[in-house]
Amino acid sequence: MSQTALPLLLEIAPPTWPGVIRRVEPWLATVSTLQATYREMLEDTVPDVDEPHLRTYLEDLLAVARDHEAQIDDLYRAFGLEHGGSGAVKVAATLVAKTRQAVGHVEGLAGGAKGSAWRKLRELLLSNLDAISGFAVAEQLGLALGNPGVVAVAFPIVEQKTEHQLLLREIFLEMAANAILYERDV
């Protein structure tokens, strides 16, 4: 019979702590960019969706995406940091969103999909997955540093965004035949 290893906690010495936290800060900027990109892509997609029930779902996701973006300030505070790069994040998010949409249009057209809304939904799937991963890494950093405040912010967001990923996938798949076989948009 094998014996279960007990958890091992290592304390980070006070002189090293600022350096560790400085290494967290660029990741939080990445999380902010990924979430802002996803939100911008949602804002750009919602007006293109004609199906009323799908538009309502996406509008609900957009409201929550804005809330998640606002909670990034809470992540910074949980790590003891100030969130000051909103201008750079906005520019980066817009650039990433437009680039992803352009790539999505090219890939969608190459695959025979008609309609920009359906192609945008495909890119939303990928963008939300990136944002989920961003928040999940922040959560892991909080766990690694023994910071329950970070986990309290990140875990519910990761859980909710994962549910949203399933909804986006269902919307995307529901409309796939229309976009590819019948050359109709969402």
C-alpha positions, 0 to 999 in steps of 0.5 A: 500500500502506498502512502499519500503525500501530504501537501507542501506549502512553501512561503515566498520570502518577503524580499522576493514577493514584489518580483513574483507579483511583477511577473503576474502583472503582464498576465493580467494585462493579457487577461484584460486584452483577451476579455476585451477582445471577446466583448468587442467581437460580441458587440460586433456580432449581435447586430448581425444576428437576425434570429430573435432568440439567438440575438437574445442569447447573445445580448445576455452573453454580452451583458455578462462579458461586460461584467467579467471585463469589469471584474478584472479590476478585482483581479488586479486588487486581489494581487495587490496591483493597480489596473492602469493600462486600459487605453493600451488594452482597448487598442490591443483588443480592437486590433486582435478582434478585427484580425480574428474577424478577418481570419474568420471570414477568410476561413469561413469563405474557404469552407463554403460558409455564407453569411458573416454572422455565422463566421463571426460566431465561429471566431467568438467560440475561439475568442471566448476559449482564449478568455476562459484560459486567461482567467483560468491561468490567473486563477492558477497563479492565485492558487500557486501564491496561496491567494484565495481572493484571486480564486474567489474572483476568477473561479466563478468567471471561468465557470460561467464563461465555460457555460457560455462556451457551450451555448455559443457552440450550440448556436454555432452548430445549430446554424451550421447547416444554414450557413454551409448547405443553404447559404443563409446567415444566422 
